Amino acid sequence: MMMATTHALAGVVLAVLVGALFPESAAGTSVLPIAAAALGGLFPDFDLYAGHRRTLHFPVYFSAAAVVAVAVAVAAPTALTVAAALFLAAAALHSAMDALGGGLELKPWLGTSERAVYSHYHGQWIRPRRWIRYDGAPEDLALAVAFALPAMYALDGVAETVVVAAVAVSAFYVLVRKSMVTVTEELVAALPDSLVDRLPARFVEDLR
């Protein structure tokens, strides 16, 4: 698990890299491909409160779809086809990167979960490698900055400002990451059971 900003920045730098290697694609300069890559990097985490890292995480299927989309983009390079290819590639990268992080638990720094990301193709959970111990760990911030630097060099204007803002948000999240869990535990303890039952099961199991 890594910060959403880290995944979004990974998508952006992917677009920048494609734009540098294939200038005719305009991937690193056109708004649509860059935005699509960032959104693709974020997209799998839209399942945060509904079967997180299983409902929208597809390390194998996103990768296969990205290969097809890249082939289409190469055969018919337009802003739309390049954007679609970058979206799927960034979503595949996100799904694969999550296996390098911590487990699926409220306090991933404890290292008690062996579920990193679900592979629908294999029908099982991929175990966490914990190269990035948890989302919001110092090494997660370092990775986000590493992705941001080439993006900041290649982009300008609003796009560059958004990248800088993403790094700032990442730094703030790192500072409050563990204290957020403490606050959440206190809030949940004060809630009636009828409301607690509406929370994601993985949170409730850890909090009770």
Backbone as CSV, one residue per row, in Angstrom:
resi,resn,N_x,N_y,N_z,CA_x,CA_y,CA_z,C_x,C_y,C_z
1,MET,0.844,-1.189,0.000,0.000,0.000,0.000,0.882,1.242,0.000
2,MET,0.501,2.183,-0.833,1.189,3.459,-0.900,0.160,4.577,-0.947
3,MET,0.622,5.793,-0.765,-0.285,6.926,-0.805,-0.913,7.066,-2.182
4,ALA,-2.147,7.562,-2.210,-2.818,7.807,-3.483,-2.017,8.790,-4.331
5,THR,-1.387,9.763,-3.678,-0.587,10.741,-4.416,0.630,10.084,-5.067
6,THR,1.207,9.109,-4.395,2.343,8.391,-4.987,1.917,7.684,-6.261
7,HIS,0.756,7.040,-6.223,0.250,6.341,-7.404,-0.096,7.317,-8.529
8,ALA,-0.702,8.446,-8.176,-1.039,9.440,-9.200,0.222,10.003,-9.848
9,LEU,1.239,10.297,-9.036,2.500,10.813,-9.554,3.218,9.767,-10.410
10,ALA,3.054,8.498,-10.064,3.625,7.429,-10.893,2.986,7.449,-12.275
11,GLY,1.674,7.685,-12.314,0.994,7.793,-13.603,1.478,8.981,-14.400
12,VAL,1.659,10.118,-13.726,2.121,11.327,-14.413,3.518,11.129,-14.995
13,VAL,4.413,10.558,-14.203,5.773,10.365,-14.699,5.797,9.337,-15.828
14,LEU,4.859,8.397,-15.808,4.730,7.449,-16.915,4.377,8.190,-18.200
15,ALA,3.440,9.136,-18.110,3.064,9.940,-19.271,4.236,10.784,-19.753
16,VAL,4.969,11.356,-18.813,6.143,12.172,-19.165,7.188,11.320,-19.873
17,LEU,7.401,10.108,-19.375,8.383,9.205,-19.982,7.971,8.827,-21.398
18,VAL,6.690,8.489,-21.571,6.195,8.147,-22.908,6.339,9.345,-23.838
19,GLY,6.035,10.542,-23.335,6.168,11.743,-24.148,7.603,12.023,-24.546
20,ALA,8.559,11.702,-23.655,9.973,11.919,-23.959,10.482,10.910,-24.983
21,LEU,10.032,9.668,-24.877,10.482,8.621,-25.791,9.774,8.689,-27.138
22,PHE,8.511,9.140,-27.103,7.719,9.220,-28.328,7.069,10.602,-28.417
23,PRO,7.851,11.612,-28.780,7.330,12.992,-28.804,6.081,13.163,-29.661
24,GLU,5.972,12.352,-30.704,4.813,12.469,-31.592,3.506,12.106,-30.895
25,SER,3.594,11.398,-29.770,2.386,11.018,-29.041,1.821,12.175,-28.221
26,ALA,2.655,13.171,-27.942,2.268,14.337,-27.133,1.829,13.918,-25.726
27,ALA,2.224,12.720,-25.303,1.796,12.217,-24.000,2.302,13.077,-22.849
28,GLY,3.488,13.645,-23.019,4.069,14.414,-21.934,3.742,15.887,-21.955
29,THR,2.960,16.321,-22.945,2.641,17.749,-23.042,1.146,18.018,-23.139
30,SER,0.388,17.087,-23.679,-1.049,17.277,-23.825,-1.753,17.019,-22.486
31,VAL,-2.747,17.840,-22.190,-3.447,17.744,-20.907,-4.169,16.412,-20.764
32,LEU,-4.846,15.964,-21.805,-5.667,14.752,-21.705,-4.853,13.516,-21.334
33,PRO,-3.754,13.202,-22.022,-2.980,12.012,-21.635,-2.416,12.100,-20.224
34,ILE,-1.935,13.268,-19.830,-1.373,13.421,-18.494,-2.457,13.239,-17.434
35,ALA,-3.609,13.864,-17.654,-4.718,13.732,-16.717,-5.201,12.285,-16.653
36,ALA,-5.256,11.613,-17.796,-5.696,10.220,-17.834,-4.727,9.324,-17.078
37,ALA,-3.431,9.594,-17.209,-2.426,8.802,-16.504,-2.543,9.000,-14.998
38,ALA,-2.754,10.244,-14.572,-2.921,10.522,-13.146,-4.178,9.847,-12.610
39,LEU,-5.266,9.932,-13.364,-6.519,9.301,-12.941,-6.380,7.790,-12.906
40,GLY,-5.672,7.235,-13.876,-5.438,5.795,-13.867,-4.649,5.358,-12.647
41,GLY,-3.699,6.212,-12.239,-2.939,5.916,-11.034,-3.794,5.943,-9.783
42,LEU,-4.818,6.772,-9.790,-5.718,6.882,-8.641,-6.831,5.843,-8.663
43,PHE,-7.276,5.464,-9.852,-8.525,4.717,-10.023,-8.670,3.475,-9.138
44,PRO,-7.680,2.599,-9.037,-7.899,1.397,-8.221,-8.280,1.691,-6.781
45,ASP,-7.821,2.814,-6.241,-8.139,3.133,-4.846,-9.547,3.681,-4.655
46,PHE,-10.319,3.773,-5.723,-11.726,4.154,-5.569,-12.508,3.059,-4.849
47,ASP,-11.887,1.908,-4.647,-12.554,0.825,-3.913,-12.197,0.844,-2.425
48,LEU,-11.688,1.970,-1.937,-11.196,2.068,-0.563,-12.200,1.578,0.465
49,TYR,-13.482,1.895,0.259,-14.500,1.515,1.233,-15.392,0.382,0.732
50,ALA,-14.955,-0.302,-0.288,-15.756,-1.417,-0.817,-14.828,-2.503,-1.345
51,GLY,-14.347,-3.342,-0.447,-13.461,-4.425,-0.859,-12.127,-3.909,-1.338
52,HIS,-11.470,-3.094,-0.497,-10.241,-2.425,-0.915,-9.173,-3.413,-1.365
53,ARG,-8.520,-3.016,-2.446,-7.450,-3.770,-3.108,-7.923,-5.129,-3.643
54,ARG,-9.233,-5.183,-3.866,-9.805,-6.368,-4.507,-10.837,-5.967,-5.553
55,THR,-11.718,-5.033,-5.226,-12.813,-4.670,-6.136,-12.308,-4.027,-7.421
56,LEU,-11.363,-3.092,-7.314,-10.882,-2.364,-8.502,-9.393,-2.556,-8.757
57,HIS,-8.788,-3.488,-8.074,-7.364,-3.773,-8.284,-7.227,-5.036,-9.135
58,PHE,-6.635,-4.881,-10.304,-6.490,-6.010,-11.233,-5.069,-6.036,-11.786
59,PRO,-4.105,-6.556,-11.030,-2.715,-6.543,-11.492,-2.497,-7.272,-12.822
60,VAL,-3.239,-8.324,-13.055,-3.077,-9.082,-14.299,-3.973,-8.522,-15.405
61,TYR,-5.253,-8.333,-15.116,-6.191,-7.913,-16.153,-5.948,-6.475,-16.619
62,PHE,-5.586,-5.576,-15.714,-5.243,-4.216,-16.134,-4.011,-4.246,-17.045
63,SER,-3.052,-5.094,-16.707,-1.834,-5.201,-17.514,-2.155,-5.709,-18.917
64,ALA,-3.013,-6.727,-18.999,-3.400,-7.266,-20.303,-4.161,-6.223,-21.114
65,ALA,-5.074,-5.506,-20.455,-5.836,-4.465,-21.145,-4.923,-3.344,-21.609
66,ALA,-3.900,-3.027,-20.804,-2.955,-1.970,-21.177,-2.169,-2.357,-22.424
67,VAL,-1.789,-3.616,-22.515,-1.049,-4.080,-23.705,-1.889,-3.877,-24.965
68,VAL,-3.166,-4.233,-24.884,-4.065,-4.058,-26.027,-4.224,-2.573,-26.351
69,ALA,-4.410,-1.759,-25.314,-4.599,-0.323,-25.517,-3.355,0.320,-26.107
70,VAL,-2.186,-0.110,-25.681,-0.933,0.415,-26.241,-0.829,0.059,-27.721
71,ALA,-1.212,-1.168,-28.064,-1.174,-1.582,-29.472,-2.105,-0.706,-30.319
72,VAL,-3.282,-0.418,-29.788,-4.228,0.457,-30.491,-3.645,1.856,-30.639
73,ALA,-3.018,2.363,-29.569,-2.438,3.709,-29.599,-1.296,3.800,-30.602
74,VAL,-0.522,2.740,-30.731,0.575,2.724,-31.696,0.029,2.688,-33.115
75,ALA,-1.029,1.903,-33.325,-1.624,1.793,-34.663,-2.392,3.040,-35.053
76,ALA,-3.040,3.671,-34.079,-3.842,4.871,-34.360,-3.592,5.897,-33.264
77,PRO,-2.445,6.565,-33.322,-2.083,7.504,-32.247,-2.896,8.796,-32.260
78,THR,-3.797,8.911,-31.324,-4.549,10.146,-31.125,-4.486,10.472,-29.631
79,ALA,-4.891,11.665,-29.276,-4.889,12.033,-27.861,-5.752,11.067,-27.054
80,LEU,-6.855,10.622,-27.644,-7.774,9.728,-26.936,-7.190,8.338,-26.752
81,THR,-6.605,7.759,-27.805,-6.058,6.404,-27.686,-4.829,6.378,-26.775
82,VAL,-4.010,7.426,-26.858,-2.847,7.509,-25.966,-3.305,7.669,-24.525
83,ALA,-4.340,8.485,-24.307,-4.873,8.681,-22.961,-5.415,7.374,-22.398
84,ALA,-6.146,6.614,-23.226,-6.705,5.335,-22.771,-5.596,4.356,-22.398
85,ALA,-4.548,4.323,-23.215,-3.423,3.422,-22.938,-2.719,3.812,-21.641
86,LEU,-2.538,5.111,-21.426,-1.875,5.575,-20.213,-2.736,5.327,-18.976
87,PHE,-4.040,5.512,-19.109,-4.940,5.243,-17.986,-4.810,3.794,-17.540
88,LEU,-4.898,2.874,-18.472,-4.841,1.456,-18.133,-3.453,1.046,-17.645
89,ALA,-2.413,1.618,-18.257,-1.054,1.295,-17.814,-0.811,1.794,-16.398
90,ALA,-1.304,2.990,-16.091,-1.131,3.536,-14.747,-1.930,2.734,-13.726
91,ALA,-3.131,2.285,-14.094,-3.943,1.457,-13.195,-3.264,0.108,-12.955
92,ALA,-2.657,-0.444,-14.003,-1.924,-1.708,-13.856,-0.709,-1.513,-12.960
93,LEU,-0.008,-0.393,-13.162,1.165,-0.098,-12.336,0.781,0.047,-10.870
94,HIS,-0.327,0.743,-10.614,-0.825,0.890,-9.238,-1.085,-0.480,-8.621
95,SER,-1.820,-1.313,-9.334,-2.191,-2.626,-8.797,-0.961,-3.468,-8.493
96,ALA,0.045,-3.384,-9.361,1.272,-4.158,-9.151,2.104,-3.567,-8.014
97,MET,2.162,-2.235,-7.942,2.955,-1.570,-6.903,2.449,-1.887,-5.507
98,ASP,1.154,-2.109,-5.361,0.608,-2.376,-4.036,1.175,-3.656,-3.421
99,ALA,1.646,-4.563,-4.256,2.261,-5.783,-3.732,3.613,-5.487,-3.087
100,LEU,4.189,-4.326,-3.396,5.483,-3.956,-2.834,5.339,-3.239,-1.497
101,GLY,4.091,-2.916,-1.125,3.846,-2.186,0.107,3.462,-3.092,1.260
102,GLY,2.750,-2.497,2.229,2.342,-3.243,3.410,1.042,-3.988,3.204
103,GLY,0.587,-4.629,4.255,-0.616,-5.441,4.169,-1.886,-4.629,4.317
104,LEU,-2.986,-5.312,4.125,-4.309,-4.697,4.177,-4.805,-4.713,5.620
105,GLU,-4.437,-3.687,6.375,-4.791,-3.612,7.786,-4.822,-2.156,8.202
106,LEU,-5.446,-1.881,9.321,-5.566,-0.506,9.786,-4.209,0.058,10.197
107,LYS,-3.353,-0.798,10.762,-2.019,-0.373,11.185,-0.971,-1.215,10.454
108,PRO,-0.758,-0.926,9.177,0.137,-1.769,8.377,1.584,-1.773,8.847
109,TRP,1.982,-0.791,9.667,3.350,-0.770,10.182,3.604,-1.906,11.168
110,LEU,2.526,-2.561,11.635,2.680,-3.708,12.531,3.014,-4.986,11.763
111,GLY,2.717,-4.993,10.484,3.070,-6.139,9.639,2.348,-7.423,9.988
112,THR,1.059,-7.334,10.289,0.312,-8.537,10.691,-0.513,-9.150,9.565
113,SER,-0.726,-8.411,8.485,-1.560,-8.916,7.390,-0.699,-9.474,6.258
114,GLU,-1.162,-10.557,5.685,-0.464,-11.155,4.542,-1.239,-10.940,3.243
115,ARG,-2.147,-9.953,3.250,-2.913,-9.626,2.056,-2.481,-8.258,1.534
116,ALA,-1.860,-8.233,0.366,-1.416,-6.965,-0.218,-2.382,-6.512,-1.306
117,VAL,-2.571,-7.338,-2.313,-3.497,-7.025,-3.400,-4.041,-8.339,-3.951
118,TYR,-5.301,-8.324,-4.364,-5.943,-9.553,-4.831,-5.739,-9.720,-6.333
119,SER,-5.322,-10.909,-6.730,-5.198,-11.236,-8.143,-6.406,-12.074,-8.550
120,HIS,-7.309,-11.470,-9.315,-8.487,-12.213,-9.768,-8.089,-13.335,-10.719
121,TYR,-7.028,-13.130,-11.460,-6.568,-14.156,-12.402,-6.125,-15.413,-11.649
122,HIS,-5.399,-15.217,-10.553,-4.914,-16.363,-9.777,-5.900,-16.806,-8.705
123,GLY,-6.902,-15.946,-8.435,-7.891,-16.285,-7.426,-7.346,-16.308,-6.015
124,GLN,-6.394,-15.432,-5.735,-5.809,-15.402,-4.399,-5.142,-14.054,-4.122
125,TRP,-4.865,-13.806,-2.845,-4.187,-12.587,-2.440,-2.692,-12.727,-2.667
126,ILE,-2.074,-11.660,-3.138,-0.622,-11.593,-3.259,-0.089,-11.041,-1.938
127,ARG,0.927,-11.643,-1.415,1.445,-11.221,-0.111,2.219,-9.900,-0.229
128,PRO,2.254,-9.112,0.840,2.987,-7.846,0.817,4.500,-8.053,0.912
129,ARG,5.259,-7.330,0.081,6.725,-7.398,0.148,7.276,-6.432,1.189
130,ARG,6.503,-5.365,1.477,6.856,-4.354,2.486,8.140,-3.600,2.162
131,TRP,8.439,-3.430,0.864,9.535,-2.533,0.493,9.172,-1.113,0.912
132,ILE,7.891,-0.783,0.730,7.327,0.435,1.315,6.468,-0.063,2.472
133,ARG,6.884,0.178,3.701,6.276,-0.497,4.844,4.781,-0.237,4.969
134,TYR,4.363,0.993,4.693,2.948,1.343,4.773,2.731,2.656,4.047
135,ASP,1.482,2.944,3.699,1.189,4.206,3.043,1.445,5.352,4.019
136,GLY,2.231,6.325,3.588,2.589,7.419,4.480,3.892,7.194,5.216
137,ALA,4.593,6.107,4.924,5.916,5.885,5.505,6.910,6.860,4.870
138,PRO,8.019,7.167,5.548,9.015,8.063,4.956,9.481,7.620,3.576
139,GLU,9.637,6.312,3.387,10.081,5.831,2.077,9.003,6.007,1.014
140,ASP,7.746,6.041,1.432,6.655,6.322,0.502,6.771,7.766,0.008
141,LEU,7.049,8.687,0.924,7.245,10.086,0.550,8.455,10.235,-0.370
142,ALA,9.527,9.513,-0.066,10.720,9.572,-0.912,10.397,9.114,-2.335
143,LEU,9.575,8.065,-2.456,9.179,7.570,-3.773,8.314,8.591,-4.498
144,ALA,7.389,9.220,-3.763,6.541,10.253,-4.367,7.383,11.405,-4.897
145,VAL,8.374,11.825,-4.132,9.267,12.904,-4.569,10.074,12.474,-5.799
146,ALA,10.518,11.214,-5.801,11.279,10.703,-6.942,10.442,10.734,-8.216
147,PHE,9.153,10.445,-8.090,8.260,10.517,-9.247,7.988,11.973,-9.626
148,ALA,7.908,12.825,-8.628,7.534,14.222,-8.880,8.633,15.011,-9.583
149,LEU,9.890,14.735,-9.268,10.988,15.552,-9.800,11.038,15.583,-11.326
150,PRO,11.026,14.425,-12.008,11.032,14.495,-13.479,9.767,15.127,-14.040
151,ALA,8.641,14.931,-13.344,7.392,15.542,-13.794,7.480,17.059,-13.679
152,MET,8.048,17.550,-12.567,8.201,18.987,-12.379,9.157,19.575,-13.413
153,TYR,10.175,18.820,-13.794,11.137,19.278,-14.804,10.487,19.385,-16.182
154,ALA,9.623,18.414,-16.496,9.047,18.350,-17.844,7.802,19.213,-18.004
155,LEU,7.076,19.441,-16.924,5.806,20.150,-17.010,5.957,21.606,-16.586
156,ASP,4.950,22.385,-16.905,4.913,23.767,-16.448,3.464,24.182,-16.233
157,GLY,3.276,25.389,-15.760,1.924,25.910,-15.580,1.128,25.145,-14.541
158,VAL,-0.140,24.941,-14.844,-1.050,24.286,-13.905,-0.608,22.864,-13.577
159,ALA,-0.140,22.140,-14.577,0.275,20.753,-14.356,1.413,20.682,-13.349
160,GLU,2.380,21.561,-13.473,3.494,21.585,-12.527,3.011,21.951,-11.126
161,THR,2.087,22.912,-11.054,1.540,23.321,-9.755,0.820,22.167,-9.079
162,VAL,0.080,21.382,-9.851,-0.637,20.229,-9.297,0.352,19.203,-8.753
163,VAL,1.448,18.987,-9.450,2.468,18.038,-8.987,3.070,18.507,-7.669
164,VAL,3.401,19.792,-7.598,3.958,20.346,-6.355,2.953,20.210,-5.217
165,ALA,1.676,20.477,-5.511,0.635,20.354,-4.492,0.512,18.910,-4.016
166,ALA,0.651,17.956,-4.936,0.569,16.540,-4.557,1.694,16.166,-3.605
167,VAL,2.880,16.707,-3.837,4.009,16.440,-2.938,3.745,17.054,-1.565
168,ALA,3.190,18.266,-1.550,2.878,18.930,-0.278,1.842,18.135,0.512
169,VAL,0.803,17.661,-0.173,-0.216,16.840,0.479,0.406,15.553,1.011
170,SER,1.298,14.970,0.230,1.974,13.740,0.657,2.770,13.968,1.937
171,ALA,3.506,15.076,1.989,4.330,15.381,3.161,3.454,15.571,4.403
172,PHE,2.338,16.249,4.229,1.425,16.457,5.352,0.846,15.129,5.829
173,TYR,0.464,14.282,4.887,-0.110,12.980,5.239,0.892,12.142,6.026
174,VAL,2.161,12.194,5.623,3.193,11.441,6.332,3.278,11.894,7.793
175,LEU,3.131,13.184,8.026,3.219,13.731,9.374,2.064,13.276,10.272
176,VAL,0.885,13.116,9.677,-0.305,12.805,10.495,-0.754,11.353,10.366
177,ARG,-0.054,10.549,9.575,-0.523,9.201,9.246,-0.887,8.368,10.470
178,LYS,0.010,8.221,11.410,-0.247,7.343,12.550,-1.239,7.959,13.530
179,SER,-1.184,9.275,13.679,-2.125,9.916,14.603,-3.553,9.833,14.079
180,MET,-3.720,9.726,12.749,-5.050,9.574,12.171,-5.710,8.289,12.662
181,VAL,-4.927,7.239,12.824,-5.476,5.970,13.295,-5.944,6.105,14.736
182,THR,-5.163,6.794,15.549,-5.543,7.002,16.944,-6.858,7.763,17.044
183,VAL,-6.977,8.820,16.247,-8.208,9.610,16.237,-9.380,8.759,15.759
184,THR,-9.148,7.958,14.721,-10.201,7.092,14.190,-10.671,6.095,15.240
185,GLU,-9.732,5.519,15.975,-10.089,4.556,17.026,-10.977,5.209,18.079
186,GLU,-10.652,6.435,18.455,-11.436,7.140,19.469,-12.832,7.478,18.952
187,LEU,-12.906,7.874,17.673,-14.205,8.208,17.093,-15.097,6.979,16.987
188,VAL,-14.516,5.877,16.524,-15.299,4.646,16.363,-15.778,4.137,17.721
189,ALA,-14.943,4.277,18.733,-15.326,3.830,20.077,-16.532,4.599,20.595
190,ALA,-16.699,5.829,20.093,-17.809,6.658,20.563,-19.079,6.480,19.735
191,LEU,-18.983,5.746,18.641,-20.139,5.564,17.766,-21.050,4.446,18.259
192,PRO,-22.344,4.565,18.012,-23.261,3.448,18.327,-23.013,2.292,17.357
193,ASP,-23.341,1.093,17.794,-23.087,-0.095,16.978,-23.761,-0.020,15.618
194,SER,-24.906,0.641,15.548,-25.633,0.731,14.281,-24.818,1.469,13.212
195,LEU,-24.005,2.419,13.636,-23.160,3.154,12.697,-21.852,2.423,12.442
196,VAL,-21.326,1.790,13.481,-20.077,1.039,13.325,-20.247,-0.074,12.303
197,ASP,-21.431,-0.682,12.285,-21.696,-1.776,11.349,-21.660,-1.321,9.893
198,ARG,-21.721,-0.024,9.659,-21.680,0.492,8.300,-20.249,0.750,7.816
199,LEU,-19.301,0.657,8.710,-17.904,0.874,8.349,-17.357,-0.345,7.614
200,PRO,-16.300,-0.155,6.802,-15.681,-1.300,6.133,-15.264,-2.362,7.138
201,ALA,-15.517,-3.605,6.821,-15.263,-4.709,7.748,-13.815,-4.752,8.208
202,ARG,-12.873,-4.453,7.304,-11.462,-4.540,7.672,-11.097,-3.526,8.741
203,PHE,-11.787,-2.367,8.755,-11.547,-1.375,9.793,-12.145,-1.822,11.123
204,VAL,-13.364,-2.309,11.056,-14.069,-2.709,12.275,-13.325,-3.853,12.956
205,GLU,-12.847,-4.804,12.189,-12.130,-5.947,12.770,-10.903,-5.503,13.535
206,ASP,-10.202,-4.492,12.998,-8.993,-4.014,13.656,-9.292,-3.119,14.848
207,LEU,-10.429,-2.428,14.789,-10.744,-1.464,15.834,-11.403,-2.106,17.055
208,ARG,-12.023,-3.233,16.845,-12.732,-3.886,17.951,-11.820,-4.868,18.694
